[in-house]
């Protein structure tokens, strides 16, 4: 994949993940606990797990989008060999 193609893919992925986070946030998990368990359409623990996974994915996308400086990574002067 070309650098421009990777940037476009990552940007599209970030937009999609943000939309999923917004949708998942529309039903806060703590509010689900207030209803009787027999009325749950979703398990609140699964909602929290999904939100955590989406935030982790967003963080990974942001890390991939961030430009790497000359000191980035373990092989740079600030790495373990310094």
PDB file of N, CA, C and O in Angstrom, chain B, residues numbered from 101:
ATOM      1  N   UNK B 101       0.852  -1.169   0.000  1.00  0.00           N
ATOM      2  CA  UNK B 101       0.000   0.000   0.000  1.00  0.00           C
ATOM      3  C   UNK B 101       0.895   1.228   0.000  1.00  0.00           C
ATOM      4  O   UNK B 101       1.912   1.244   0.694  1.00  0.00           O
ATOM      5  N   UNK B 102       0.545   2.252  -0.758  1.00  0.00           N
ATOM      6  CA  UNK B 102       1.344   3.471  -0.796  1.00  0.00           C
ATOM      7  C   UNK B 102       1.110   4.294   0.460  1.00  0.00           C
ATOM      8  O   UNK B 102       0.143   4.077   1.190  1.00  0.00           O
ATOM      9  N   UNK B 103       2.006   5.238   0.701  1.00  0.00           N
ATOM     10  CA  UNK B 103       1.878   6.088   1.894  1.00  0.00           C
ATOM     11  C   UNK B 103       0.565   6.867   1.854  1.00  0.00           C
ATOM     12  O   UNK B 103      -0.115   6.993   2.872  1.00  0.00           O
ATOM     13  N   UNK B 104       0.210   7.391   0.675  1.00  0.00           N
ATOM     14  CA  UNK B 104      -1.053   8.132   0.553  1.00  0.00           C
ATOM     15  C   UNK B 104      -2.234   7.193   0.775  1.00  0.00           C
ATOM     16  O   UNK B 104      -3.229   7.581   1.387  1.00  0.00           O
ATOM     17  N   UNK B 105      -2.131   5.968   0.285  1.00  0.00           N
ATOM     18  CA  UNK B 105      -3.193   4.984   0.476  1.00  0.00           C
ATOM     19  C   UNK B 105      -3.341   4.604   1.934  1.00  0.00           C
ATOM     20  O   UNK B 105      -4.456   4.430   2.425  1.00  0.00           O
ATOM     21  N   UNK B 106      -2.212   4.476   2.634  1.00  0.00           N
ATOM     22  CA  UNK B 106      -2.248   4.165   4.064  1.00  0.00           C
ATOM     23  C   UNK B 106      -2.885   5.304   4.850  1.00  0.00           C
ATOM     24  O   UNK B 106      -3.690   5.070   5.752  1.00  0.00           O
ATOM     25  N   UNK B 107      -2.523   6.541   4.505  1.00  0.00           N
ATOM     26  CA  UNK B 107      -3.100   7.697   5.200  1.00  0.00           C
ATOM     27  C   UNK B 107      -4.607   7.754   4.990  1.00  0.00           C
ATOM     28  O   UNK B 107      -5.357   8.007   5.933  1.00  0.00           O
ATOM     29  N   UNK B 108      -5.054   7.521   3.762  1.00  0.00           N
ATOM     30  CA  UNK B 108      -6.488   7.548   3.472  1.00  0.00           C
ATOM     31  C   UNK B 108      -7.209   6.430   4.224  1.00  0.00           C
ATOM     32  O   UNK B 108      -8.297   6.636   4.761  1.00  0.00           O
ATOM     33  N   UNK B 109      -6.593   5.244   4.257  1.00  0.00           N
ATOM     34  CA  UNK B 109      -7.192   4.120   4.969  1.00  0.00           C
ATOM     35  C   UNK B 109      -7.304   4.421   6.454  1.00  0.00           C
ATOM     36  O   UNK B 109      -8.357   4.210   7.055  1.00  0.00           O
ATOM     37  N   UNK B 110      -6.210   4.918   7.055  1.00  0.00           N
ATOM     38  CA  UNK B 110      -6.207   5.216   8.485  1.00  0.00           C
ATOM     39  C   UNK B 110      -7.207   6.317   8.823  1.00  0.00           C
ATOM     40  O   UNK B 110      -7.879   6.255   9.852  1.00  0.00           O
ATOM     41  N   UNK B 111      -7.305   7.333   7.947  1.00  0.00           N
ATOM     42  CA  UNK B 111      -8.273   8.405   8.193  1.00  0.00           C
ATOM     43  C   UNK B 111      -9.698   7.849   8.149  1.00  0.00           C
ATOM     44  O   UNK B 111     -10.521   8.178   9.003  1.00  0.00           O
ATOM     45  N   UNK B 112      -9.985   7.012   7.160  1.00  0.00           N
ATOM     46  CA  UNK B 112     -11.308   6.397   7.063  1.00  0.00           C
ATOM     47  C   UNK B 112     -11.611   5.517   8.263  1.00  0.00           C
ATOM     48  O   UNK B 112     -12.733   5.508   8.770  1.00  0.00           O
ATOM     49  N   UNK B 113     -10.604   4.777   8.715  1.00  0.00           N
ATOM     50  CA  UNK B 113     -10.776   3.918   9.888  1.00  0.00           C
ATOM     51  C   UNK B 113     -11.035   4.760  11.126  1.00  0.00           C
ATOM     52  O   UNK B 113     -11.883   4.412  11.948  1.00  0.00           O
ATOM     53  N   UNK B 114     -10.311   5.866  11.266  1.00  0.00           N
ATOM     54  CA  UNK B 114     -10.514   6.738  12.418  1.00  0.00           C
ATOM     55  C   UNK B 114     -11.930   7.314  12.419  1.00  0.00           C
ATOM     56  O   UNK B 114     -12.573   7.367  13.467  1.00  0.00           O
ATOM     57  N   UNK B 115     -12.415   7.739  11.270  1.00  0.00           N
ATOM     58  CA  UNK B 115     -13.771   8.283  11.169  1.00  0.00           C
ATOM     59  C   UNK B 115     -14.796   7.216  11.558  1.00  0.00           C
ATOM     60  O   UNK B 115     -15.751   7.494  12.283  1.00  0.00           O
ATOM     61  N   UNK B 116     -14.588   6.005  11.070  1.00  0.00           N
ATOM     62  CA  UNK B 116     -15.509   4.911  11.375  1.00  0.00           C
ATOM     63  C   UNK B 116     -15.496   4.552  12.867  1.00  0.00           C
ATOM     64  O   UNK B 116     -16.550   4.325  13.461  1.00  0.00           O
ATOM     65  N   UNK B 117     -14.309   4.502  13.464  1.00  0.00           N
ATOM     66  CA  UNK B 117     -14.204   4.174  14.885  1.00  0.00           C
ATOM     67  C   UNK B 117     -14.850   5.267  15.728  1.00  0.00           C
ATOM     68  O   UNK B 117     -15.536   4.966  16.705  1.00  0.00           O
ATOM     69  N   UNK B 118     -14.642   6.531  15.367  1.00  0.00           N
ATOM     70  CA  UNK B 118     -15.272   7.627  16.102  1.00  0.00           C
ATOM     71  C   UNK B 118     -16.799   7.523  16.031  1.00  0.00           C
ATOM     72  O   UNK B 118     -17.482   7.775  17.024  1.00  0.00           O
ATOM     73  N   UNK B 119     -17.331   7.158  14.874  1.00  0.00           N
ATOM     74  CA  UNK B 119     -18.776   6.986  14.731  1.00  0.00           C
ATOM     75  C   UNK B 119     -19.277   5.848  15.613  1.00  0.00           C
ATOM     76  O   UNK B 119     -20.340   5.958  16.225  1.00  0.00           O
ATOM     77  N   UNK B 120     -18.522   4.763  15.681  1.00  0.00           N
ATOM     78  CA  UNK B 120     -18.896   3.637  16.538  1.00  0.00           C
ATOM     79  C   UNK B 120     -18.857   4.023  18.015  1.00  0.00           C
ATOM     80  O   UNK B 120     -19.717   3.606  18.791  1.00  0.00           O
ATOM     81  N   UNK B 121     -17.859   4.819  18.405  1.00  0.00           N
ATOM     82  CA  UNK B 121     -17.760   5.275  19.788  1.00  0.00           C
ATOM     83  C   UNK B 121     -18.966   6.154  20.128  1.00  0.00           C
ATOM     84  O   UNK B 121     -19.538   6.036  21.211  1.00  0.00           O
ATOM     85  N   UNK B 122     -19.344   7.021  19.211  1.00  0.00           N
ATOM     86  CA  UNK B 122     -20.513   7.874  19.424  1.00  0.00           C
ATOM     87  C   UNK B 122     -21.764   7.033  19.584  1.00  0.00           C
ATOM     88  O   UNK B 122     -22.574   7.288  20.476  1.00  0.00           O
ATOM     89  N   UNK B 123     -21.931   6.027  18.725  1.00  0.00           N
ATOM     90  CA  UNK B 123     -23.107   5.157  18.804  1.00  0.00           C
ATOM     91  C   UNK B 123     -23.105   4.350  20.098  1.00  0.00           C
ATOM     92  O   UNK B 123     -24.151   4.184  20.726  1.00  0.00           O
ATOM     93  N   UNK B 124     -21.945   3.850  20.499  1.00  0.00           N
ATOM     94  CA  UNK B 124     -21.860   3.072  21.731  1.00  0.00           C
ATOM     95  C   UNK B 124     -22.105   3.954  22.948  1.00  0.00           C
ATOM     96  O   UNK B 124     -22.646   3.489  23.951  1.00  0.00           O
ATOM     97  N   UNK B 125     -21.716   5.210  22.868  1.00  0.00           N
ATOM     98  CA  UNK B 125     -21.922   6.132  23.975  1.00  0.00           C
ATOM     99  C   UNK B 125     -23.362   6.579  24.126  1.00  0.00           C
ATOM    100  O   UNK B 125     -23.733   7.145  25.155  1.00  0.00           O
ATOM    101  N   UNK B 126     -24.178   6.332  23.114  1.00  0.00           N
ATOM    102  CA  UNK B 126     -25.585   6.727  23.177  1.00  0.00           C
ATOM    103  C   UNK B 126     -26.345   5.912  24.218  1.00  0.00           C
ATOM    104  O   UNK B 126     -27.393   6.348  24.694  1.00  0.00           O
ATOM    105  N   UNK B 127     -25.837   4.747  24.574  1.00  0.00           N
ATOM    106  CA  UNK B 127     -26.470   3.906  25.585  1.00  0.00           C
ATOM    107  C   UNK B 127     -25.441   3.621  26.674  1.00  0.00           C
ATOM    108  O   UNK B 127     -24.781   2.582  26.643  1.00  0.00           O
ATOM    109  N   UNK B 128     -25.298   4.524  27.629  1.00  0.00           N
ATOM    110  CA  UNK B 128     -24.316   4.293  28.692  1.00  0.00           C
ATOM    111  C   UNK B 128     -24.605   2.997  29.443  1.00  0.00           C
ATOM    112  O   UNK B 128     -25.752   2.702  29.778  1.00  0.00           O
ATOM    113  N   UNK B 129     -23.579   2.251  29.693  1.00  0.00           N
ATOM    114  CA  UNK B 129     -23.720   0.936  30.328  1.00  0.00           C
ATOM    115  C   UNK B 129     -24.307   1.040  31.733  1.00  0.00           C
ATOM    116  O   UNK B 129     -25.064   0.164  32.151  1.00  0.00           O
ATOM    117  N   UNK B 130     -23.972   2.086  32.456  1.00  0.00           N
ATOM    118  CA  UNK B 130     -24.475   2.201  33.827  1.00  0.00           C
ATOM    119  C   UNK B 130     -25.993   2.367  33.869  1.00  0.00           C
ATOM    120  O   UNK B 130     -26.639   1.910  34.812  1.00  0.00           O
ATOM    121  N   UNK B 131     -26.568   3.017  32.853  1.00  0.00           N
ATOM    122  CA  UNK B 131     -28.018   3.161  32.800  1.00  0.00           C
ATOM    123  C   UNK B 131     -28.695   1.812  32.570  1.00  0.00           C
ATOM    124  O   UNK B 131     -29.825   1.602  33.010  1.00  0.00           O
ATOM    125  N   UNK B 132     -28.016   0.910  31.892  1.00  0.00           N
ATOM    126  CA  UNK B 132     -28.601  -0.403  31.639  1.00  0.00           C
ATOM    127  C   UNK B 132     -28.782  -1.186  32.926  1.00  0.00           C
ATOM    128  O   UNK B 132     -29.719  -1.975  33.043  1.00  0.00           O
ATOM    129  N   UNK B 133     -27.892  -0.976  33.902  1.00  0.00           N
ATOM    130  CA  UNK B 133     -27.997  -1.689  35.175  1.00  0.00           C
ATOM    131  C   UNK B 133     -29.242  -1.273  35.961  1.00  0.00           C
ATOM    132  O   UNK B 133     -29.726  -2.032  36.801  1.00  0.00           O
ATOM    133  N   UNK B 134     -29.766  -0.066  35.692  1.00  0.00           N
ATOM    134  CA  UNK B 134     -30.926   0.428  36.429  1.00  0.00           C
ATOM    135  C   UNK B 134     -32.194  -0.352  36.075  1.00  0.00           C
ATOM    136  O   UNK B 134     -33.114  -0.442  36.888  1.00  0.00           O
ATOM    137  N   UNK B 135     -32.244  -0.910  34.877  1.00  0.00           N
ATOM    138  CA  UNK B 135     -33.421  -1.675  34.453  1.00  0.00           C
ATOM    139  C   UNK B 135     -33.310  -3.106  34.984  1.00  0.00           C
ATOM    140  O   UNK B 135     -32.211  -3.603  35.230  1.00  0.00           O
ATOM    141  N   UNK B 136     -34.457  -3.757  35.158  1.00  0.00           N
ATOM    142  CA  UNK B 136     -34.402  -5.169  35.569  1.00  0.00           C
ATOM    143  C   UNK B 136     -33.662  -5.997  34.515  1.00  0.00           C
ATOM    144  O   UNK B 136     -33.742  -5.723  33.317  1.00  0.00           O
ATOM    145  N   UNK B 137     -32.956  -6.995  34.982  1.00  0.00           N
ATOM    146  CA  UNK B 137     -32.143  -7.820  34.072  1.00  0.00           C
ATOM    147  C   UNK B 137     -32.974  -8.433  32.954  1.00  0.00           C
ATOM    148  O   UNK B 137     -32.467  -8.623  31.848  1.00  0.00           O
ATOM    149  N   UNK B 138     -34.230  -8.744  33.213  1.00  0.00           N
ATOM    150  CA  UNK B 138     -35.090  -9.345  32.193  1.00  0.00           C
ATOM    151  C   UNK B 138     -35.410  -8.366  31.063  1.00  0.00           C
ATOM    152  O   UNK B 138     -35.829  -8.786  29.985  1.00  0.00           O
ATOM    153  N   UNK B 139     -35.217  -7.060  31.300  1.00  0.00           N
ATOM    154  CA  UNK B 139     -35.495  -6.045  30.275  1.00  0.00           C
ATOM    155  C   UNK B 139     -34.258  -5.666  29.464  1.00  0.00           C
ATOM    156  O   UNK B 139     -34.360  -4.903  28.503  1.00  0.00           O
ATOM    157  N   UNK B 140     -33.097  -6.188  29.838  1.00  0.00           N
ATOM    158  CA  UNK B 140     -31.875  -5.825  29.131  1.00  0.00           C
ATOM    159  C   UNK B 140     -31.907  -6.327  27.699  1.00  0.00           C
ATOM    160  O   UNK B 140     -32.198  -7.496  27.444  1.00  0.00           O
ATOM    161  N   UNK B 141     -31.607  -5.440  26.777  1.00  0.00           N
ATOM    162  CA  UNK B 141     -31.401  -5.842  25.388  1.00  0.00           C
ATOM    163  C   UNK B 141     -29.927  -6.149  25.159  1.00  0.00           C
ATOM    164  O   UNK B 141     -29.570  -6.940  24.286  1.00  0.00           O
ATOM    165  N   UNK B 142     -29.088  -5.516  25.951  1.00  0.00           N
ATOM    166  CA  UNK B 142     -27.642  -5.697  25.877  1.00  0.00           C
ATOM    167  C   UNK B 142     -27.110  -5.948  27.276  1.00  0.00           C
ATOM    168  O   UNK B 142     -27.660  -5.444  28.256  1.00  0.00           O
ATOM    169  N   UNK B 143     -26.055  -6.716  27.369  1.00  0.00           N
ATOM    170  CA  UNK B 143     -25.377  -6.925  28.641  1.00  0.00           C
ATOM    171  C   UNK B 143     -24.487  -5.699  28.895  1.00  0.00           C
ATOM    172  O   UNK B 143     -23.623  -5.397  28.072  1.00  0.00           O
ATOM    173  N   UNK B 144     -24.678  -4.991  30.010  1.00  0.00           N
ATOM    174  CA  UNK B 144     -23.873  -3.799  30.282  1.00  0.00           C
ATOM    175  C   UNK B 144     -22.371  -4.063  30.269  1.00  0.00           C
ATOM    176  O   UNK B 144     -21.599  -3.194  29.863  1.00  0.00           O
ATOM    177  N   UNK B 145     -21.950  -5.231  30.700  1.00  0.00           N
ATOM    178  CA  UNK B 145     -20.523  -5.553  30.684  1.00  0.00           C
ATOM    179  C   UNK B 145     -20.005  -5.625  29.245  1.00  0.00           C
ATOM    180  O   UNK B 145     -18.877  -5.216  28.972  1.00  0.00           O
ATOM    181  N   UNK B 146     -20.821  -6.140  28.331  1.00  0.00           N
ATOM    182  CA  UNK B 146     -20.415  -6.195  26.927  1.00  0.00           C
ATOM    183  C   UNK B 146     -20.331  -4.796  26.329  1.00  0.00           C
ATOM    184  O   UNK B 146     -19.453  -4.522  25.511  1.00  0.00           O
ATOM    185  N   UNK B 147     -21.232  -3.917  26.730  1.00  0.00           N
ATOM    186  CA  UNK B 147     -21.206  -2.533  26.243  1.00  0.00           C
ATOM    187  C   UNK B 147     -19.915  -1.864  26.690  1.00  0.00           C
ATOM    188  O   UNK B 147     -19.246  -1.213  25.887  1.00  0.00           O
ATOM    189  N   UNK B 148     -19.559  -2.016  27.964  1.00  0.00           N
ATOM    190  CA  UNK B 148     -18.324  -1.423  28.471  1.00  0.00           C
ATOM    191  C   UNK B 148     -17.106  -2.002  27.768  1.00  0.00           C
ATOM    192  O   UNK B 148     -16.171  -1.272  27.442  1.00  0.00           O
ATOM    193  N   UNK B 149     -17.112  -3.305  27.534  1.00  0.00           N
ATOM    194  CA  UNK B 149     -15.998  -3.960  26.855  1.00  0.00           C
ATOM    195  C   UNK B 149     -15.852  -3.443  25.426  1.00  0.00           C
ATOM    196  O   UNK B 149     -14.740  -3.209  24.953  1.00  0.00           O
ATOM    197  N   UNK B 150     -16.976  -3.270  24.748  1.00  0.00           N
ATOM    198  CA  UNK B 150     -16.946  -2.764  23.370  1.00  0.00           C
ATOM    199  C   UNK B 150     -16.411  -1.339  23.340  1.00  0.00           C
ATOM    200  O   UNK B 150     -15.604  -1.003  22.473  1.00  0.00           O
ATOM    201  N   UNK B 151     -16.845  -0.500  24.265  1.00  0.00           N
ATOM    202  CA  UNK B 151     -16.368   0.876  24.313  1.00  0.00           C
ATOM    203  C   UNK B 151     -14.863   0.927  24.580  1.00  0.00           C
ATOM    204  O   UNK B 151     -14.149   1.732  23.983  1.00  0.00           O
ATOM    205  N   UNK B 152     -14.395   0.079  25.466  1.00  0.00           N
ATOM    206  CA  UNK B 152     -12.962   0.023  25.766  1.00  0.00           C
ATOM    207  C   UNK B 152     -12.172  -0.409  24.532  1.00  0.00           C
ATOM    208  O   UNK B 152     -11.130   0.168  24.220  1.00  0.00           O
ATOM    209  N   UNK B 153     -12.670  -1.417  23.842  1.00  0.00           N
ATOM    210  CA  UNK B 153     -12.002  -1.886  22.630  1.00  0.00           C
ATOM    211  C   UNK B 153     -11.962  -0.824  21.550  1.00  0.00           C
ATOM    212  O   UNK B 153     -10.953  -0.680  20.859  1.00  0.00           O
ATOM    213  N   UNK B 154     -13.045  -0.079  21.394  1.00  0.00           N
ATOM    214  CA  UNK B 154     -13.082   0.985  20.389  1.00  0.00           C
ATOM    215  C   UNK B 154     -12.096   2.099  20.732  1.00  0.00           C
ATOM    216  O   UNK B 154     -11.424   2.625  19.844  1.00  0.00           O
ATOM    217  N   UNK B 155     -12.005   2.459  21.998  1.00  0.00           N
ATOM    218  CA  UNK B 155     -11.044   3.497  22.398  1.00  0.00           C
ATOM    219  C   UNK B 155      -9.607   3.028  22.185  1.00  0.00           C
ATOM    220  O   UNK B 155      -8.742   3.815  21.801  1.00  0.00           O
ATOM    221  N   UNK B 156      -9.359   1.752  22.433  1.00  0.00           N
ATOM    222  CA  UNK B 156      -8.019   1.197  22.190  1.00  0.00           C
ATOM    223  C   UNK B 156      -7.692   1.227  20.701  1.00  0.00           C
ATOM    224  O   UNK B 156      -6.576   1.572  20.312  1.00  0.00           O
ATOM    225  N   UNK B 157      -8.660   0.868  19.880  1.00  0.00           N
ATOM    226  CA  UNK B 157      -8.460   0.893  18.431  1.00  0.00           C
ATOM    227  C   UNK B 157      -8.202   2.310  17.950  1.00  0.00           C
ATOM    228  O   UNK B 157      -7.335   2.529  17.104  1.00  0.00           O
ATOM    229  N   UNK B 158      -8.949   3.279  18.482  1.00  0.00           N
ATOM    230  CA  UNK B 158      -8.734   4.674  18.107  1.00  0.00           C
ATOM    231  C   UNK B 158      -7.326   5.120  18.498  1.00  0.00           C
ATOM    232  O   UNK B 158      -6.668   5.826  17.734  1.00  0.00           O
ATOM    233  N   UNK B 159      -6.869   4.724  19.657  1.00  0.00           N
ATOM    234  CA  UNK B 159      -5.508   5.061  20.077  1.00  0.00           C
ATOM    235  C   UNK B 159      -4.459   4.453  19.160  1.00  0.00           C
ATOM    236  O   UNK B 159      -3.442   5.083  18.870  1.00  0.00           O
ATOM    237  N   UNK B 160      -4.701   3.235  18.705  1.00  0.00           N
ATOM    238  CA  UNK B 160      -3.764   2.585  17.788  1.00  0.00           C
ATOM    239  C   UNK B 160      -3.728   3.309  16.445  1.00  0.00           C
ATOM    240  O   UNK B 160      -2.660   3.488  15.860  1.00  0.00           O
ATOM    241  N   UNK B 161      -4.888   3.719  15.963  1.00  0.00           N
ATOM    242  CA  UNK B 161      -4.945   4.454  14.692  1.00  0.00           C
ATOM    243  C   UNK B 161      -4.193   5.770  14.832  1.00  0.00           C
ATOM    244  O   UNK B 161      -3.420   6.143  13.949  1.00  0.00           O
ATOM    245  N   UNK B 162      -4.415   6.471  15.929  1.00  0.00           N
ATOM    246  CA  UNK B 162      -3.711   7.740  16.144  1.00  0.00           C
ATOM    247  C   UNK B 162      -2.199   7.529  16.212  1.00  0.00           C
ATOM    248  O   UNK B 162      -1.433   8.343  15.696  1.00  0.00           O
ATOM    249  N   UNK B 163      -1.776   6.455  16.838  1.00  0.00           N
ATOM    250  CA  UNK B 163      -0.337   6.169  16.920  1.00  0.00           C
ATOM    251  C   UNK B 163       0.251   5.899  15.544  1.00  0.00           C
ATOM    252  O   UNK B 163       1.372   6.315  15.252  1.00  0.00           O
ATOM    253  N   UNK B 164      -0.501   5.203  14.699  1.00  0.00           N
ATOM    254  CA  UNK B 164      -0.015   4.926  13.350  1.00  0.00           C
ATOM    255  C   UNK B 164       0.010   6.190  12.495  1.00  0.00           C
ATOM    256  O   UNK B 164       0.859   6.332  11.615  1.00  0.00           O
ATOM    257  N   UNK B 165      -0.919   7.103  12.753  1.00  0.00           N
ATOM    258  CA  UNK B 165      -0.973   8.340  11.980  1.00  0.00           C
ATOM    259  C   UNK B 165       0.098   9.338  12.401  1.00  0.00           C
ATOM    260  O   UNK B 165       0.489  10.196  11.610  1.00  0.00           O
ATOM    261  N   UNK B 166       0.573   9.235  13.631  1.00  0.00           N
ATOM    262  CA  UNK B 166       1.552  10.189  14.145  1.00  0.00           C
ATOM    263  C   UNK B 166       2.870  10.039  13.395  1.00  0.00           C
ATOM    264  O   UNK B 166       3.346   8.925  13.177  1.00  0.00           O
ATOM    265  N   UNK B 167       3.452  11.158  13.005  1.00  0.00           N
ATOM    266  CA  UNK B 167       4.750  11.070  12.325  1.00  0.00           C
ATOM    267  C   UNK B 167       5.824  10.603  13.289  1.00  0.00           C
ATOM    268  O   UNK B 167       5.835  10.981  14.461  1.00  0.00           O
ATOM    269  N   UNK B 168       6.715   9.787  12.786  1.00  0.00           N
ATOM    270  CA  UNK B 168       7.812   9.288  13.614  1.00  0.00           C
ATOM    271  C   UNK B 168       8.982  10.243  13.500  1.00  0.00           C
ATOM    272  O   UNK B 168       9.411  10.594  12.401  1.00  0.00           O
ATOM    273  N   UNK B 169       9.488  10.653  14.638  1.00  0.00           N
ATOM    274  CA  UNK B 169      10.647  11.531  14.661  1.00  0.00           C
ATOM    275  C   UNK B 169      11.930  10.719  14.625  1.00  0.00           C
ATOM    276  O   UNK B 169      11.880   9.490  14.684  1.00  0.00           O
ATOM    277  N   UNK B 170      13.062  11.370  14.531  1.00  0.00           N
ATOM    278  CA  UNK B 170      14.338  10.650  14.476  1.00  0.00           C
ATOM    279  C   UNK B 170      14.666   9.896  15.766  1.00  0.00           C
ATOM    280  O   UNK B 170      15.487   8.979  15.747  1.00  0.00           O
ATOM    281  N   UNK B 171      14.040  10.265  16.881  1.00  0.00           N
ATOM    282  CA  UNK B 171      14.325   9.611  18.147  1.00  0.00           C
ATOM    283  C   UNK B 171      13.277   8.566  18.506  1.00  0.00           C
ATOM    284  O   UNK B 171      13.348   7.965  19.578  1.00  0.00           O
ATOM    285  N   UNK B 172      12.314   8.344  17.634  1.00  0.00           N
ATOM    286  CA  UNK B 172      11.231   7.411  17.932  1.00  0.00           C
ATOM    287  C   UNK B 172      11.691   5.986  17.831  1.00  0.00           C
ATOM    288  O   UNK B 172      12.538   5.653  17.003  1.00  0.00           O
ATOM    289  N   UNK B 173      11.143   5.150  18.662  1.00  0.00           N
ATOM    290  CA  UNK B 173      11.437   3.720  18.592  1.00  0.00           C
ATOM    291  C   UNK B 173      12.555   3.307  19.500  1.00  0.00           C
ATOM    292  O   UNK B 173      13.336   4.144  19.955  1.00  0.00           O
ATOM    293  N   UNK B 174      12.645   2.008  19.774  1.00  0.00           N
ATOM    294  CA  UNK B 174      13.662   1.505  20.703  1.00  0.00           C
ATOM    295  C   UNK B 174      15.074   1.560  20.145  1.00  0.00           C
ATOM    296  O   UNK B 174      16.029   1.452  20.915  1.00  0.00           O
ATOM    297  N   UNK B 175      15.248   1.722  18.832  1.00  0.00           N
ATOM    298  CA  UNK B 175      16.587   1.737  18.270  1.00  0.00           C
ATOM    299  C   UNK B 175      17.201   3.123  18.273  1.00  0.00           C
ATOM    300  O   UNK B 175      18.379   3.278  17.949  1.00  0.00           O
ATOM    301  N   UNK B 176      16.412   4.149  18.639  1.00  0.00           N
ATOM    302  CA  UNK B 176      16.917   5.523  18.681  1.00  0.00           C
ATOM    303  C   UNK B 176      17.767   5.736  19.911  1.00  0.00           C
ATOM    304  O   UNK B 176      17.877   4.852  20.760  1.00  0.00           O
ATOM    305  N   UNK B 177      18.377   6.927  20.011  1.00  0.00           N
ATOM    306  CA  UNK B 177      19.246   7.237  21.160  1.00  0.00           C
ATOM    307  C   UNK B 177      18.545   7.133  22.507  1.00  0.00           C
ATOM    308  O   UNK B 177      19.204   6.917  23.524  1.00  0.00           O
ATOM    309  N   UNK B 178      17.219   7.284  22.539  1.00  0.00           N
ATOM    310  CA  UNK B 178      16.528   7.196  23.823  1.00  0.00           C
ATOM    311  C   UNK B 178      16.089   5.766  24.125  1.00  0.00           C
ATOM    312  O   UNK B 178      15.425   5.528  25.134  1.00  0.00           O
ATOM    313  N   UNK B 179      16.447   4.819  23.277  1.00  0.00           N
ATOM    314  CA  UNK B 179      16.058   3.430  23.450  1.00  0.00           C
ATOM    315  C   UNK B 179      16.903   2.728  24.485  1.00  0.00           C
ATOM    316  O   UNK B 179      17.689   3.370  25.182  1.00  0.00           O
ATOM    317  N   UNK B 180      16.755   1.407  24.598  1.00  0.00           N
ATOM    318  CA  UNK B 180      17.468   0.671  25.639  1.00  0.00           C
ATOM    319  C   UNK B 180      18.977   0.622  25.446  1.00  0.00           C
ATOM    320  O   UNK B 180      19.701   0.336  26.399  1.00  0.00           O
ATOM    321  N   UNK B 181      19.472   0.892  24.243  1.00  0.00           N
ATOM    322  CA  UNK B 181      20.908   0.837  23.986  1.00  0.00           C
ATOM    323  C   UNK B 181      21.614   2.145  24.317  1.00  0.00           C
ATOM    324  O   UNK B 181      22.836   2.233  24.192  1.00  0.00           O
ATOM    325  N   UNK B 182      20.863   3.166  24.740  1.00  0.00           N
ATOM    326  CA  UNK B 182      21.454   4.502  24.960  1.00  0.00           C
ATOM    327  C   UNK B 182      22.358   4.521  26.171  1.00  0.00           C
ATOM    328  O   UNK B 182      22.933   5.559  26.498  1.00  0.00           O
TER     329      UNK B 182
END
